Amino acid sequence: MLFRSLLVVVFRVLMAFRRSMRSQQESRLHAVTDALTGLGNRRMLVEDLDDAIEIASEADPRLLVMYDLNGFKAYNDAFGHPAGDSLLTRLGQNLAATVAPYGRAYRMGGDEFCALLAPGDAPIGKLAAATAAALKEVGPGFEIDAAHGAALMPSDASSPSSVLQLVDRRL
């Protein structure tokens, strides 16, 4: 009887620990994910930039591209916030699919996105332009496209804050 009671207690403790770990993982995911688009958020980008800067070299650089949507405010004003949220979600998915072979897409907030890429042999200018094109949508009465700025690590910048400042200036 004592053995059975002890097994029940151990089982309950293990189940509580498992639920706690799952809850902690979910909280972590929510902390680094944009709720609207499902992309990584600024916090995740900064964490990933730390890792990228450590491994980036002249022979194997990393590219950070920041995008700002043109025409989004007018779209939101004309079609409403729910339509604007749907547009941001679609564009975020387009960007994520386009950058997937090279890296990860992030939503910085509002109408700003980022991509952190390992370009390999891909021409950097063409890669930046192709990812910006993923953020374009045209329809009746609207046209959305994206301005972008880019920086190469380690040659252009060697810290997360300096690379973010540089791409923002270049934007």
C-alpha positions as CSV (number, residue, x, y, z in Angstrom):
1,M,0.0,0.0,0.0
2,L,2.8,2.4,0.9
3,F,4.6,1.5,-2.3
4,R,1.5,2.3,-4.4
5,S,1.0,5.6,-2.6
6,L,4.6,6.5,-3.2
7,L,4.3,5.6,-6.9
8,V,1.2,7.8,-7.2
9,V,3.0,10.7,-5.6
10,V,6.0,10.3,-7.9
11,F,3.8,10.1,-10.9
12,R,1.9,13.3,-9.9
13,V,5.2,15.1,-9.3
14,L,6.5,14.0,-12.7
15,M,3.2,15.1,-14.5
16,A,3.3,18.5,-12.7
17,F,6.9,18.9,-13.8
18,R,6.0,18.0,-17.4
19,R,3.2,20.5,-17.4
20,S,5.4,23.2,-15.9
21,M,8.1,22.5,-18.6
22,R,5.5,22.7,-21.4
23,S,4.1,25.9,-20.0
24,Q,7.6,27.4,-19.7
25,Q,8.3,26.5,-23.4
26,E,5.1,28.0,-24.5
27,S,5.8,31.2,-22.6
28,R,9.3,31.4,-24.2
29,L,7.8,30.9,-27.6
30,H,5.2,33.7,-27.0
31,A,8.0,36.0,-25.8
32,V,10.0,35.7,-29.1
33,T,7.1,35.4,-31.6
34,D,5.0,38.1,-33.1
35,A,1.4,37.2,-32.3
36,L,-0.1,38.5,-35.5
37,T,2.2,36.9,-38.1
38,G,3.9,34.1,-36.2
39,L,7.3,35.4,-37.3
40,G,10.1,36.0,-34.8
41,N,9.9,39.3,-33.1
42,R,12.6,41.9,-32.2
43,R,13.7,39.9,-29.2
44,M,14.3,36.8,-31.3
45,L,16.1,38.8,-33.9
46,V,18.5,40.2,-31.3
47,E,19.2,36.7,-30.0
48,D,19.7,35.4,-33.5
49,L,22.0,38.3,-34.4
50,D,24.2,37.5,-31.4
51,D,24.6,33.9,-32.8
52,A,25.1,35.1,-36.4
53,I,27.8,37.6,-35.5
54,E,29.7,34.9,-33.7
55,I,29.8,32.6,-36.7
56,A,29.9,35.2,-39.5
57,S,33.2,35.5,-41.4
58,E,34.4,37.2,-44.6
59,A,34.2,33.7,-46.2
60,D,30.7,33.0,-44.8
61,P,29.0,36.3,-44.1
62,R,25.5,37.0,-42.7
63,L,23.1,39.5,-44.2
64,L,20.6,41.6,-42.3
65,V,17.9,43.2,-44.4
66,M,15.2,45.6,-42.8
67,Y,12.0,46.4,-44.7
68,D,9.5,49.2,-44.3
69,L,6.2,48.9,-46.1
70,N,5.2,51.7,-48.4
71,G,1.5,52.4,-48.7
72,F,0.4,50.4,-45.6
73,K,-1.0,53.3,-43.7
74,A,-3.2,54.3,-46.6
75,Y,-4.3,50.6,-47.0
76,N,-5.2,50.4,-43.3
77,D,-7.1,53.7,-43.5
78,A,-9.0,52.6,-46.6
79,F,-9.8,49.0,-45.7
80,G,-9.7,48.9,-41.9
81,H,-7.4,47.3,-39.3
82,P,-8.7,43.8,-39.7
83,A,-7.8,43.9,-43.4
84,G,-4.5,45.5,-42.5
85,D,-3.8,42.7,-40.1
86,S,-4.6,40.1,-42.8
87,L,-2.3,41.9,-45.2
88,L,0.5,41.9,-42.7
89,T,0.0,38.2,-42.1
90,R,0.1,37.4,-45.8
91,L,3.1,39.5,-46.5
92,G,4.9,38.0,-43.5
93,Q,4.2,34.5,-44.8
94,N,5.5,35.5,-48.2
95,L,8.7,36.9,-46.7
96,A,9.2,33.8,-44.6
97,A,8.8,31.5,-47.6
98,T,11.2,33.5,-49.7
99,V,13.9,33.7,-47.1
100,A,13.5,30.1,-45.8
101,P,16.4,28.6,-47.9
102,Y,18.7,31.3,-46.5
103,G,17.5,32.2,-43.0
104,R,14.6,33.6,-41.0
105,A,12.1,36.4,-41.3
106,Y,11.0,38.7,-38.4
107,R,8.3,41.3,-37.8
108,M,9.8,44.2,-35.9
109,G,6.3,45.8,-35.3
110,G,3.9,47.9,-37.2
111,D,4.8,47.7,-40.8
112,E,8.5,46.8,-40.4
113,F,10.0,43.4,-41.1
114,C,13.6,42.0,-41.1
115,A,15.4,39.0,-42.5
116,L,18.6,37.5,-41.3
117,L,20.3,35.5,-44.0
118,A,23.2,33.3,-44.8
119,P,23.5,34.2,-48.5
120,G,26.1,31.6,-49.4
121,D,26.8,32.0,-53.2
122,A,23.6,34.0,-53.8
123,P,24.3,37.5,-55.1
124,I,23.5,39.8,-52.1
125,G,21.8,42.6,-54.2
126,K,19.5,40.1,-55.9
127,L,18.7,38.3,-52.7
128,A,17.8,41.6,-50.9
129,A,15.6,42.6,-53.9
130,A,13.9,39.2,-54.1
131,T,13.0,39.3,-50.4
132,A,11.7,42.9,-50.7
133,A,9.6,41.8,-53.7
134,A,7.9,39.2,-51.3
135,L,6.5,42.2,-49.5
136,K,4.7,43.6,-52.5
137,E,0.9,43.3,-53.1
138,V,-1.3,45.1,-55.6
139,G,-5.0,45.2,-55.7
140,P,-8.0,47.4,-56.6
141,G,-7.2,50.8,-55.0
142,F,-3.9,49.9,-53.4
143,E,-0.3,49.1,-53.9
144,I,2.0,47.9,-51.2
145,D,5.8,47.5,-51.6
146,A,8.8,47.7,-49.3
147,A,11.8,49.9,-49.0
148,H,14.8,48.1,-47.6
149,G,18.3,48.6,-46.2
150,A,20.9,45.9,-45.8
151,A,24.2,45.3,-44.0
152,L,26.7,42.4,-44.2
153,M,28.3,41.0,-41.1
154,P,31.1,41.1,-40.2
155,S,32.4,43.5,-42.8
156,D,29.7,46.3,-42.3
157,A,29.1,45.8,-38.5
158,S,30.1,43.5,-35.8
159,S,27.5,43.9,-33.0
160,P,23.7,43.5,-32.9
161,S,23.2,47.2,-32.1
162,S,25.5,48.5,-34.7
163,V,24.1,46.3,-37.5
164,L,20.5,47.3,-36.6
165,Q,21.5,51.0,-36.6
166,L,23.2,50.6,-39.9
167,V,20.4,48.9,-41.7
168,D,18.0,51.4,-40.3
169,R,20.1,54.3,-41.7
170,R,20.3,52.5,-45.0
171,L,16.6,52.0,-45.1
